[in-house]
Amino acid sequence: MEILELWLKRYGKFENHKIALKPGMNIIYGGNETGKTTIHSFIRAMFFGLGRARGRAARMDEYQLRQPWDAPGVFLGSMRIEKDGEIYRIDRCFDRSAQPLTVTCETQLRSAAQPERAMEELLGGISEQAFVNTVFIPQAQAQTDDALAEELRRFMVNSEGTMDAQLDVAQALQTLRKKKKQLEQKKKKEEEQLEAQIEKKLAKAEAIRTELELLKRQKDVHRGPADNRADQSVEDEAQPVARWRWIIISLLLLAGILAVAGAIFLTDLKLRLFLGVAGAVFLILIAPAYRLLQEPDETAGNTGGRQEKAAGQREEARRRASQDYLIEEISVREETYARLQDELETLYQRHVGPAGTDTELAAVTMAMDRICELSSGIYARSGGRLNERASEILCELTGGAYSRVILDETMEVRIYTPERVLGLRQVSGGTMQQIYFALRMAAGELLCAGLQPPVVLDETFAMYDDTRLEAALRWLKKSGRQVILFTCQKREREILARL
């Protein structure tokens, strides 16, 4: 693929500005503040559009930075490219247009019905992250980010026998991370609800336990024999009265019997008559004496005793009713307390048991770990191609000073020398830039296989000395790729003139 023409209709400081490009090396030269970075940004925007950030980030995103200076309401551009012998024109309107993208094949004089899909086909399925981490290097940003590792992992998994373009490890992991976050939030909410239920039931159980203790103390108080002692005292008071009544009746009966016996057995008539009358009187007095002695007993003793006894019986009935009520209440409280303990046990088991959301969360975590493990293994097997190509490029760039570089799946870079293994921080800034450049070009060849998009560089070689710069330009010229190099220095043109 090659870019034939850029047409900045209204983009940043440019208005109706055209730039014609050719195959091979293209240098866009200009001093600071002349718009080189704006044109560099325009190429990316024409391929992938301009995304808009949210919140505070929206103030400094590319959409805001590249707004037309003179007419902010009109924001558009056009680009012509050549691919596989056919010429395409890409038109984009970056503001709120009803037709933001149009793709026209000028060779066949037809417009794509689905422009977004047509752009994906033109780019060979390359994502924006892969593009900006390989062949599109912003100003002073030769280093890559974590997105390149995800793109490489996805590519290698896809190429590991499946060749399934729909298989996207990064997307799968992103989906699983999103699902895991949702499950963690759900689990947290469930735990908060369970804890609230547990606290509520614990408080209720404690209140019932307190009521039980109080009821049991009341039951113990009502259990005393006070009423029995009162009844016994009434009986004790009634016993002397009954004893004196029977003594008097017995004496009257005995006197009557003796008098009658004397009247029968004595010989003196007068004495016999007196004793007979006296005996009859004694015997007759038994009944009145019994009644006389019985009445005081009933009024003074039995009546009061019966009243006290009736009162005692009523108190006993009340006491027994109270006892029965307390026993029933205690039984109800004990059953409620036992049921609450069972419910608390169930809640505790739900709180710590691996069920429901916990099971789903464990499954998602296991899936993520398994995908990372498999993709890491695939990277270890397939990453050799990337590292081999990056080492070849680095060897050419450094004149053989560094001939082997390794990039693992965590984006850790190791540089191998005959003496030792170095990290990025152990080499000079210029060598570090060369290593990043070699990794970008090797990853670009791997991810963009069969397409070879233009290499777009914005002041990429500012930290290079003349020797490093000549080696980089020589490699780019040798690659046969279209290169668009933005620079504020003239040495690139001078070196290319010699080459």
Helices and strands as residue ranges (DSSP letters): E 2-11, E 14-20, E 25-29, H 36-48, G 55-60, H 62-65, E 76-83, E 86-93, E 101-105, E 110-111, H 115-122, H 128-132, E 136-137, H 146-157, I 158-162, H 169-221, H 226-265, H 269-296, I 297-302, H 303-352, H 357-397, E 404-407, E 413-416, E 421-423, G 424-426, H 429-447, E 455-458, H 466-479, E 483-487, H 491-498
